[in-house]
Amino acid sequence: MPSGGHLVDASVNARAWNHIAVQDSTGDDAGAVPERIEWTCWPGRGPGVEFIGDPVGTRVAELGCGTGEHIAHVAAHGARFAVGIDVAEGRIARARLRFGHLPALLWRVGDAARELDGLPRLDVCFSIYGALWYADPDVLLPVVHHRLRPGGLLAFSVNGPRPGELPGRRVDNLSLTDGTRLPVVHYSYGADAWRRLLVEHGFGPPEILPVEGPEGSPYRTLVIRTRRSGD
């Protein structure tokens, strides 16, 4: 079960993302399912949907789905069961508005470690700058491991550490369009630390793709996939 500190992180992050949902009303048109999954914030850089394989007939959850475009892509391309989970009620409300017409797609509001409980065994869990970035992996990874079927796929993208940044729990301030600054909690780890964490929590050795930003950008995204080791 999630710890008290983990749920405090979720509450802090939900406050920030609910404020963003109120301010950002773009993209609410129903039916506009994206043509590809973007694993980074730089369109066209990094892999596409092939990173999680053919979704036809699969059970899939996105952890930290935001306004739902990525899990909508999976649902629209043949997933048998698709669920988007996000800690921010406002973001899920927008996701329902945009993609509520997709019959295979369900939504859950809350902390990912809690909301995974009660779902059927999953073939794929994925997260794009989502719960694997904003939640303690020592809490979330065991829950994901339990919910995936043996051999099931976990795929996610996170920012790599910034120069000089210490690993682990970090608190930043998110600047909103009205000038408001709200704290957000994230967990920053490099490739070697992610390998260790995943293996410690019952996953196979991961494939880690470092994706550099455009020229001059100080940021790097780590796109990671691994499978639950067989029982």
C-alpha positions, 0 to 999 in steps of 0.5 A, spaced: 500 500 500 502 507 498 505 510 504 503 516 507 509 520 504 507 517 497 500 520 498 502 527 500 506 527 494 500 525 490 496 531 493 501 536 492 502 534 485 494 533 484 493 541 486 498 543 481 495 539 475 488 541 477 490 548 476 493 547 470 487 543 467 483 550 469 488 554 465 489 550 459 482 549 455 486 547 448 485 541 445 478 539 447 475 537 441 472 530 441 475 525 436 482 528 435 486 521 437 493 523 435 497 519 430 503 517 434 505 516 441 510 521 443 515 519 448 518 525 449 516 533 449 520 534 442 515 531 437 518 526 432 524 525 437 524 518 440 520 511 438 513 511 437 507 506 439 512 500 436 515 501 443 510 498 446 508 493 441 501 492 437 496 494 442 490 489 439 487 485 444 491 487 450 490 490 456 493 496 457 494 502 463 497 509 462 499 511 469 499 519 469 495 520 463 494 527 463 488 529 458 488 522 455 491 522 448 496 517 449 492 512 452 486 514 447 491 512 441 492 505 444 484 504 445 483 507 438 488 501 435 485 495 438 486 494 445 481 490 449 481 494 455 485 501 456 485 505 462 487 512 463 489 513 471 491 520 473 492 524 480 488 530 477 481 530 477 481 536 472 485 533 467 481 526 467 475 531 466 478 533 460 480 526 457 473 524 458 471 530 454 476 529 448 475 521 448 469 519 452 467 516 445 472 510 445 468 504 448 474 500 450 477 506 454 476 507 462 478 513 466 480 513 474 482 519 478 487 518 484 494 515 485 497 510 480 499 505 486 492 505 489 488 505 482 492 499 479 489 495 485 483 492 483 484 492 475 485 485 471 492 483 470 495 487 465 499 486 458 502 493 458 503 499 463 506 505 460 507 512 463 510 518 459 513 523 464 507 521 468 507 517 475 514 514 474 516 521 474 512 524 479 511 518 484 516 514 488 518 508 484 520 504 491 512 504 492 510 504 485 514 499 482 512 493 486 504 495 485 506 495 477 510 488 478 504 485 481 499 488 476 502 486 470 502 478 468 508 475 467 512 477 461 508 483 461 511 490 459 513 496 463 515 502 458 516 509 461 519 516 459 522 521 464 527 526 464 534 525 466 537 528 471 540 535 470 547 537 471 549 537 478 542 534 480 542 529 486 538 523 485 531 521 489 526 526 491 526 533 488 521 539 489 520 544 483 516 550 482 511 550 476 510 556 473 502 557 471 500 562 465 497 567 471 504 567 474 502 563 480 507 558 482 506 551 485 510 546 488 511 539 484 514 533 487 518 528 482 523 523 482 530 524 479 534 518 477 539 516 471 540 510 467 544 506 472 539 507 478 533 506 474 537 499 472 538 497 479 531 499 481 527 495 476 531 489 477 530 490 485 523 490 484 522 484 479 523 486 472 528 484 467 534 488 465 531 494 461 532 497 455 534 505 456 534 510 450 537 516 452 534 522 447 537 528 447 533 535 446 534 540 440 541 543 439 542 547 445 537 544 450 540 542 457 535 536 457 535 529 456 529 524 456 530 517 458 525 512 454 525 505 458 522 499 457 522 492 461 518 486 462 516 483 469 520 477 470 516 470 470 514 467 476 
